[in-house]
Structure formats: structure tokens, C-alpha cells
Amino acid sequence: MSEVLRTLRQRLKDWEWLSAPPAMLVWAAIAGILGALATIGFRESISLVQHLLTGESGSVGRVMHSLPPWGRIVFPMLGGVVAGALLWWASKIKASSNSDYMEAVAIGDGRLSLRQGLLRSLSSLSSVASGGSIGREGAMVHLGSLAASAIGRFAGFDTVRLRLLVACGAAAGVAAAYGAPIAGALFIAEIVLGTVAIQNVGPLLVAAALSNITMRWTGHYYVTYPVNMTGTVPGANHVLPFLVLGMVSGVLAPQFLKLLDATRRGFRSLHLPLPLRLGLGGLLLGVLLVFMPRVGGNGYSVVVSLVHEQWAWQALLLMLVAKVAATAFTVGSGAIGGIFTPTIFVGAAFGSLFGQAVLLIWPNMAVSPYLFTLVGMGSFLGAATGAPLMAILMIFEMTLNFQAVVPLMLACVLAHFVSRVIAQVGMYDVMLVRERDVAVRRRLRHTKLAELVRPAQTVVRTVTPLKEASRMFVEYPVKYLYVVDENNVFQGVIAQQDLTSMLLVHGDVQERRAGDVLRLDFVKALHPDTSLDEAQEQFVNFPGERLPVVSRGDSPVLLGVVYKSSLLERYSALKKSLDQSGEALLDASSRRP
């Protein structure tokens, strides 16, 4: 069997057309199918574990209701201990491959560790099945990426194509988990790849589409949050409340992420082994589940209820606070999973509360109260992820409700910009790293030469005797002297080779002046507002180590010189900043548990 696989692998490497751009669509389709199957397998595994241990399966709320109070405490605690033990085991495996799909695609080579990936997925399974307030999508997406990475490595893909194929597996996982193929592709494009170029988005869309088709073919597709909304489409006079909802979501979403990060730091400060740390998180969650069993899990059943039923504001507020606390206990302890769905929950609950307040103030507003729930979900998600376009499409695909699209567009975009202004936080480390990279690139590459100008020491006037110019060539190891007139207006340069030739031919140059031998077009001067990129182009075709910098206008004044070394130092700083960003992402991913 191993010989057959080895032969097949060699043939795949020999067939170059299999790695050509058109063939990538076929590989993307395969990744899409595998991503859907991985999602189905993970869902069925959760139900199987819950049924074996509790006799019930389905929503976490239903499972927790079936347990006695002590069972609601013990089940999450034991699930946390098992999850922590699996994570500890994964951390002990020495692997040259990445353990996180975002890391593998954004800064890695696309190679994912199979053993670490499976152990981390089993850890997530233990946390989710035992009621952890965390999303299932994290493990589903990782399993899709893992399958794609294994195929690409077997086929001998180069780094670029392997990274793209892993991204296709991730897009398939998102599409299968939420029934949102377009948003799944854009999620990976916006957040992980950081580009929506068609050569990248095309395979992502194919993978997401095949994932969705597979879910439908196997009978596992359903509209995630079906909504029967009454009322009219919001008119121009109804826009203001949704704008306010977007702004407030932009303020609150970063605070939610900061709370989760602070909880992580708090758990890590206890210096407990991973099993005990996750067990403690499960214990705290279990105490909460004794009184409010519905805050366990990803909160799907509660969100479905919020888009179909009117809750009393007191119950809604209590559920919102309890869910935030439950998520903080689970995520803060280091459980592996997604916070995507809990973020949707928080946005839905807050949107519902906001809608009740608006309709209380504006009772004649002919808008369905559930519209505020949907817009709250989208705006909170867009602000937390930093991907508003993905959030708009995802809410639409998960609800298939066109009525919410226009207010979603306004609220999501506004929430995104507000969140970026008030806080430099994000749900995914790769987004923050990329934003810092873009800022550094923009700052360095738009740096003007005025910041790099140094005084010019080898300057002579047009009336300076050539004998004095010759002495300056002896004192300074330069090839050119800059010539200015009595008003410091730049005239040109004297080249050392010209002066040497003149001395050899004429011998006595006592009567000649610098203005007699200067050259006007030998060196092209720069200007203080020239960018680094423009200056670099000049230096590429110039053999010297410095160029003069003059003011603009008909009478260019010599301001100084710019050295090639100064330019290289700035570009070295750019490279260093990019390297540090990559290391920052690696550090962040290694600290995540």
C-alpha cells in the first residue's frame, strides 16, 4: 500500500498541469467537499459524546436541562480537564509544521501538523460537548484546513499554492458551519489572506460553493437563523436608529474583546497546568449553568428564539450579562474553539435590547423589532472581526432576509470605523498584525527625503580656483564636488575624472575656475519632497553613494545631500518591522491556549 501511495505521489508531482491555475479550481472543489464532510463529522461527534455521557443530545440548553444541578457543574468541569489534557499533549509534540491555520496561511508555508491539529480538535470537541460557551466553528474550520493541507502536501504543492489550498479548506469549513458560502469565502479573503484579488477569491468561492452543495446533498444544510419578519422596509426617516446602533456596537465590541483578553491574562496569571486551568473555567461555567443552563454552548437556540419571540427586557439583559460571563470563563481559561458565534449572540441580545428602547421612544416606527436583532448581530460582528463586508453577507446568508441588507450595510460599516478609531483590538491576531504592517509600510514608503538630508561638505562656488577644488578631492574620498553660485543656487558638479584629465592634458590650471569645468547633466538632483521609492529608483541607476538635494523652482538652492546608506537604513527598518510582525503573530498564536 505504501508503495502504491509513493508511486501516485510521484506521478502527481510529475504532472505539472495539476498545479496550474485552472487546476487549482479542481483542488479547491475537493477541499470544499472535504471541509463539509469534516464539519458533518464534528457535529455528529458532539452529539455522540453528549448522548453517551448524558443520554441526551442536541442543543446544550436541552442537555443541561436534563442534568441535575451537580451534573451541570461536574460535566463542564470534567470536559475542561479533558480538553486541557489534550491541549497539553498537543503542546508536547515537536512539529516543524504550524498548529494554526491562520498562521499557516498568513505567514507560514501552508503545512499544518496533523497530530497537533487532531489533538486540538479533540480538545475543542471536549469543551463544546460539555457545554463550553464557545463556537463550534473553530474546530470545523481547522479540520477543513487540515484536510486541504494534507492533500496539498501529498501532491507536492509549492508554498504559494499550498497556502491557497489551505485557505480553501478554511473557507469550506466556514461555509459549512454557517450555511454561508459567499461570506465564508470573504471571511478567509478579508481576514486571513488580506486580499480580494480574483486569483485568490476564485478558488475560495469554488471551495465554499462545493462545501455548501455537499451539505445540501447530505441533508445537513438549513437556514441558520430563519426569520419571519413583519413590517415594512425601513425608509429614509428610519435610518437614524440603525446608525446609532452601528456606532454603539463599534464602541462595545472592542470592550467585549478586551474583556476576553483580560480574562485570559487572569487565568494565565494563576500559573496552573492546562488541565487544571480549563477545569477551573469549566467549574465556574458550571456554577452559572446551575441557574441559567441556556448560556452554555454557542447560544444558537437563544438567538433563534430572539428572532422569533419578544423577550422581556429584564430577562434579555440578564441573559446578555450571563452569556458574556460564560464566554469569558470558557475562552479565558484557554479552551480551543471559535468566539465567532458567541459574538453573534452578544450582538443579537444587544440589538434586541436597543430595539426595545427605540420602539419605546418611537412607538409608531413601522419597523419589525427583529430587524434590530439582525442589525445588532451584523454590526457587532463586523466591529469585532474587522471585516464588515463579510458580516453583511453572512447575516444575509444566515437569515435569507433581504429586508435587513440596507440597515446592515450602514450599521456594519459605521461600527467597523468606530471600533478602529477607539481601540486597536481585533478578534484575530492576524488582522491586527496586518493593519500594523500596512501602517508601517505607508509611513516608511511615504517618507520624504527632507527627513534624510545631511549637510553637503564638498561644495565649491563657481569662482573657486580649480587648484582648491583639487585639494578638496584629496581631503575627501568623493567623486564629485557640488558647484553653487554666490546665492547658493545649484549649478552642477565637478567630476574627479574630468579634473584629472584636465590636469594631465593642460598641466597648469591656475587660471581656471570651478565654473569652467562643471557638468550640468552628470548628476540628477533630488528634491526634499521626493519619496523614498522615487529616490531608490534614482540610486539604482547611479553608481555613487550620495545625491544632491535641491529646492524646486527656477533657482534651485542646494539644501544638502542624501546618502544611499540612509535610504537602505529606512528600508531595513521596513523589513525589520515586517519580521517583527510575523514574530508577533507567532507569539500571539503560541500564547492563545
Order of alpha helices (4+ residues) and beta strands (2+ residues): alpha-alpha-alpha-alpha-alpha-alpha-alpha-alpha-alpha-alpha-alpha-alpha-alpha-alpha-alpha-alpha-alpha-alpha-alpha-beta-alpha-beta-beta-alpha-alpha-alpha-beta-beta-alpha
